């Protein structure tokens, strides 16, 4: 019967340990490539971000792909008030039927009754209402226009890496701080020093801002009014230790099993 030391001689043991160490090093390098893969939108240190123009409590402006609810009455809205004052269900349903939704196309134009295609992109709701009332004076006596945007939303990444939430802008002047609050606030991994906002400009250019909200001086940035299709990305802090342990756990288990087999073999010598 062959002796065990023929299979587990000291030279063979050193070879196994050497190759085991090499395998562990390679495993570390390979697994290191997967660490913090959920961190997106990385920028180099010398990246030039867009310049933020203070827009505290500025009004929301219409943009491409907005869906606007439109209502029109003559005589400065007298008929609408008269219907409401009568209080009947028939009159209330009549007002509801007079609410129509129109989409602003990708070219910035929206097709409206009588007027045809008009450009409202870049105007606030109030500016758009005044502009449309002037156009409708050709067809109505003292026209009264009401507009409401119904599909405004912001995507918020609160700093957990891959998690995200969609926040609907119900108000016309919802701020950056408010959408962060509606998304549940910053996550445990969030880096408040690096809060990025991605926004389409009226020209179609993508603007990229980065704000430091870690102290009170960043409050002026927290009051930035959100626009539709904005993306708020809070960069996560690297979580190297936990992800390294998680990625290496299967490899460590395998190596532990190999070392256990080697130890048993040595004991059989």
Secondary structure, DSSP 8 states (H G I E B T S, - for coil): ---GGGTS-HHHHHHHHHHHHHHHHHHHHHHHTTTTTT------TT---------BT---B--TT-EEEEEEESGGGHHHHHHHHH--HHHHHHHHHT-EEEE--TTSEEEETTTEEEE-TT-BHHHHHHHHHHHHTTTSSS-EEEEEE---EEEEE-SSSS--EEEE--STT-BHHHHHHHTTS--TTEEEEEEEEEEE-TTS-EEEEEE--SSGGGHHHHTBB--TT-EEEEEE---HHHHHHHHHHHHHHHHHHHHHHHHHHHHT-
